[in-house]
Amino acid sequence: MIDLTARIDIVTGYRPGMIGRITQMHGEYYAKHYEFGHFFESKVASGLAEFSGRLEKPCNRVWLAVQGGQIVGSVAIDGEDLGNNEAHLRWFILDDSCRGSGVGRRLLNEAMSFCDSQNFAAVRLWTFSGLNAARRLYESFGFTLDKAWQGDQWGRMMTEQQFSRVKPSSPAGAE
């Protein structure tokens, strides 16, 4: 049980139970709202397990929102899998108990600050149409929709989307 009165801290790095909890939040949310099943949940679990083995590399990082000892949110930056000095934003999820509380913005702020400090040329993410609150949050951090297409990478046909955030320019004379 999550203690809803406890403060929510943002921590970075692997924590015991992280892979299972992030997978659980994804599985439960997307099954309830989009009827995703084991294909999606196993894809999240296997990708996250593989990524966790690369967290010691400085271009990769995960942030966790923790409340009362329980993980209630996550976001990760994978600085390796896209190449071309581009980062991949992955596994952004919040427990239902903290949606709309500003925790998602705090997580994304940490992730985007990290991307800027690592001098990634761009940050990309893949999602699908209909996640309007997340889309508004992404756009508030400078992401723009690059592509939309019909696809089934999540286990069923839907309108998939790719968003990108190009590294912010330095003001003239700031270098």
Buried (B, 14 or more C-beta within 10 A) or exposed (E): EBEEEEEBEBEEEEBEEBBEBBBBBBBBBBBEEBEBEEEBBEBBBEBBEEBBEEBEEEBBBBBBBBBBEBBBBBBBBBBBBBEEEBBBBBBBBBBEBBEEBEBBEBBBBBBBEBBEEBEBEBBBBBBBEEBEEBBEBBEEBBBEBEEEEEBEEBBBEBEBBBBBBBBEEEEEEEE
